[in-house]
Amino acid sequence: MAALDLLGRRWALRILWELRDGPLGARALREHCDGMSSSVLYERLRELGDAGLICQDEADRYRLTRPGAALGAAIEPLDRWARSWARSTRVSDPGDLGGGPGRPVRPPGEGRGR
């Protein structure tokens, strides 16, 4: 699986991001990722493990491998940009998409009763 295909899957980057500060068990990891189902969590953990980005330690906690940690360092600039962007657009909820509180931006022509 190509790197962008894997990283573009829902929750994949979030899992890697949550592991940046150290190992977490599956339950703790799921708590950090609000709204993720356990089936998706285990599917992503398997995929990230198969790609060599995470592994399990002797206590069955998940942790980043060297390539996984290097990826974490590579996405830190994206996190800085996202925080700056959120401040400049006052986006408090990433699902908001900048359309104001409770009003996500819709693609042209959508939701206008064609």
VMD Tcl script that draws the C-alpha trace (Angstrom):
set ca {
  {0.00 0.00 0.00}
  {1.44 3.38 -0.97}
  {2.24 5.75 1.90}
  {-0.35 8.36 0.94}
  {-3.05 5.72 0.54}
  {-2.33 4.43 4.02}
  {-1.98 7.84 5.66}
  {-5.09 9.12 3.91}
  {-7.24 6.48 5.54}
  {-9.52 7.79 8.23}
  {-7.86 7.91 11.68}
  {-4.42 6.72 10.47}
  {-2.62 10.02 11.02}
  {-4.49 10.63 14.26}
  {-3.32 7.28 15.65}
  {0.27 8.06 14.71}
  {-0.06 11.54 16.21}
  {-1.41 10.19 19.50}
  {1.51 7.77 19.78}
  {4.10 10.53 19.39}
  {4.50 11.00 23.16}
  {4.90 7.32 23.94}
  {3.22 3.92 23.95}
  {-0.51 3.55 24.54}
  {-2.74 0.55 24.98}
  {-5.64 0.07 22.60}
  {-8.22 1.32 25.11}
  {-6.26 4.49 25.90}
  {-5.62 5.08 22.22}
  {-9.32 4.78 21.45}
  {-10.13 7.26 24.24}
  {-7.69 9.74 22.66}
  {-9.46 9.33 19.32}
  {-13.03 10.36 20.14}
  {-15.59 8.73 17.92}
  {-13.43 5.96 16.46}
  {-15.01 2.52 16.50}
  {-12.99 -0.35 17.90}
  {-13.19 -2.20 14.57}
  {-11.64 0.75 12.73}
  {-9.01 1.14 15.45}
  {-7.87 -2.46 15.13}
  {-7.94 -2.33 11.34}
  {-5.74 0.80 11.32}
  {-3.41 -0.65 13.95}
  {-2.96 -3.74 11.79}
  {-2.33 -1.67 8.66}
  {0.11 0.66 10.42}
  {1.87 -2.34 11.93}
  {2.08 -4.11 8.55}
  {3.62 -0.92 7.14}
  {6.26 -0.93 9.87}
  {5.15 2.38 11.41}
  {4.01 0.97 14.77}
  {4.60 -2.15 16.83}
  {3.52 -3.58 20.16}
  {5.83 -3.62 23.15}
  {6.09 -6.35 25.79}
  {3.11 -4.84 27.66}
  {0.95 -5.01 24.48}
  {0.97 -1.23 24.14}
  {1.36 0.30 20.71}
  {4.37 2.48 19.98}
  {5.99 4.14 17.02}
  {8.87 2.41 15.29}
  {11.80 4.47 14.01}
  {10.09 5.06 10.65}
  {6.87 5.93 12.50}
  {8.69 8.43 14.71}
  {10.37 9.94 11.64}
  {6.94 10.37 10.07}
  {5.77 12.09 13.25}
  {8.62 14.56 12.93}
  {7.69 15.11 9.29}
  {4.06 16.00 10.12}
  {4.89 18.42 12.95}
  {5.11 21.33 10.46}
  {1.62 20.43 9.24}
  {0.37 20.56 12.84}
  {1.94 24.02 13.30}
  {0.31 25.20 10.07}
  {-3.08 23.76 11.11}
  {-2.94 25.52 14.48}
  {-2.03 28.82 12.82}
  {-4.77 28.39 10.24}
  {-7.34 27.57 12.93}
  {-6.38 30.72 14.87}
  {-6.54 32.90 11.77}
  {-9.93 31.56 10.69}
  {-11.23 31.04 14.24}
  {-12.14 27.46 13.47}
  {-12.75 25.77 16.79}
  {-14.26 22.59 15.39}
  {-12.34 20.90 12.54}
  {-15.68 19.59 11.23}
  {-16.88 23.16 10.85}
  {-14.78 23.79 7.72}
  {-14.76 27.53 8.33}
  {-18.44 28.21 7.65}
  {-19.07 29.67 11.08}
  {-20.54 27.97 14.13}
  {-22.64 25.04 12.99}
  {-22.53 26.19 9.36}
  {-20.03 24.15 7.33}
  {-19.07 25.39 3.90}
  {-20.80 23.39 1.20}
  {-19.62 22.82 -2.34}
  {-21.33 25.08 -4.91}
  {-24.82 23.89 -5.79}
  {-25.17 21.54 -2.82}
  {-28.11 21.99 -0.51}
  {-29.89 24.62 -2.59}
  {-32.92 22.56 -3.62}
  {-31.96 22.22 -7.28}
}
mol new
graphics top color blue
foreach p $ca { graphics top sphere $p radius 0.5 }
foreach p [lrange $ca 0 end-1] q [lrange $ca 1 end] { graphics top cylinder $p $q radius 0.2 }
display resetview
